[in-house]
Amino acid sequence: MSATDIVRIAEPGPAAEEGTPSRVLSGEPRTKTRNYYADSAEHFYAGIWESTPGKWQVEYSEHELVHLLAGRVVLTDANGQAQRFGPGDMFVIPAGFRGTWETVESVRKLYAIYQG
């Protein structure tokens, strides 16, 4: 594949990397990441991410565009303001966001991340 080839994000896709978020506050969340694309400078990534229920602290150093394919999440900023998202919702988490990510119902999301 060359650097100018279009990348289709479709199943079965690359092998999933399984993990556990750091700084878990509740539950026993497990994640799977299928990174379909990374540019040569490793500043831009895109793929599919999944998580089982749980809540953990987050600090974003990257900008992330999220399209929820399934599940429900609550993002709460450092000031305690919560926003709820469900299937079909799209949103951007800007670099510098601090707070919590809570997977209420198992989530599957499409992500596009820019790390400057």
C-alpha positions in Angstrom: 0.0 0.0 0.0 1.3 3.4 -0.9 0.9 6.6 1.1 -1.7 7.9 -1.3 -3.9 4.8 -1.4 -7.5 5.2 -0.1 -8.1 3.2 3.0 -11.4 1.5 3.4 -12.6 1.1 7.0 -14.5 -2.2 6.8 -14.6 -5.6 8.5 -12.7 -7.8 9.1 -10.0 -5.1 9.3 -6.7 -5.3 11.1 -6.1 -7.4 14.2 -7.6 -5.8 17.4 -5.3 -4.6 20.2 -7.0 -5.4 23.5 -6.5 -3.4 26.6 -7.7 -1.8 29.8 -8.0 2.0 30.3 -5.7 3.5 32.9 -7.1 5.4 35.8 -10.3 3.3 36.0 -12.8 4.8 38.5 -15.5 2.1 38.3 -16.3 -1.2 36.5 -13.9 -3.4 34.7 -13.8 -1.9 31.2 -12.0 -3.8 28.4 -11.2 -2.1 25.1 -10.4 -3.2 21.5 -8.7 -0.9 19.0 -8.5 -1.6 15.3 -6.3 1.1 13.8 -7.0 1.1 10.1 -4.8 4.1 9.2 -1.8 6.1 10.5 0.0 8.7 8.4 3.7 8.4 7.9 4.4 11.1 10.5 2.1 9.4 13.0 0.0 12.5 13.6 -3.3 11.3 12.2 -5.0 8.0 13.0 -8.4 6.4 12.1 -10.2 3.2 13.0 -12.7 1.5 15.2 -12.7 1.3 19.0 -14.8 -0.7 21.3 -15.3 -0.7 25.1 -17.3 -2.6 27.7 -19.0 -0.6 30.5 -16.8 1.3 33.0 -15.7 4.8 33.9 -12.2 6.3 33.8 -10.3 9.6 33.9 -9.2 11.1 30.6 -6.8 13.8 29.6 -6.7 14.4 25.8 -3.5 15.6 24.2 -5.0 14.9 20.8 -8.1 16.1 18.9 -10.6 13.3 18.3 -13.7 13.1 16.0 -16.0 10.4 17.3 -19.0 8.7 15.5 -20.8 6.4 17.8 -21.9 3.3 15.9 -23.4 1.5 19.0 -23.7 2.0 22.7 -24.0 4.9 25.1 -21.4 7.1 26.8 -21.2 10.0 29.2 -18.3 12.5 29.0 -18.0 14.7 32.0 -15.6 17.7 32.0 -13.4 18.8 34.9 -16.1 21.2 36.0 -18.7 18.4 36.3 -20.7 19.2 33.2 -21.9 15.9 31.6 -22.8 15.3 28.0 -24.5 12.0 26.9 -24.1 10.4 23.5 -25.7 7.4 21.8 -25.8 5.6 18.5 -25.4 7.9 15.5 -24.1 10.8 17.5 -20.9 12.5 16.2 -18.8 14.9 18.3 -15.3 16.3 18.7 -13.2 16.0 21.8 -10.6 18.8 21.7 -7.0 18.5 22.8 -6.9 19.7 26.4 -10.2 18.1 27.5 -9.9 16.7 31.0 -12.6 14.7 32.8 -14.1 11.3 32.7 -15.3 8.9 30.0 -18.0 6.5 31.0 -19.2 3.7 28.8 -22.7 3.1 30.0 -23.6 0.4 27.3 -20.9 -1.4 25.4 -19.6 1.0 22.7 -18.4 0.8 19.2 -17.1 4.0 17.7 -15.4 5.2 14.5 -12.6 7.6 15.4 -10.3 10.0 13.6 -7.5 11.4 15.8 -5.1 14.2 15.1 -2.0 14.5 17.4 -0.2 17.7 16.6 
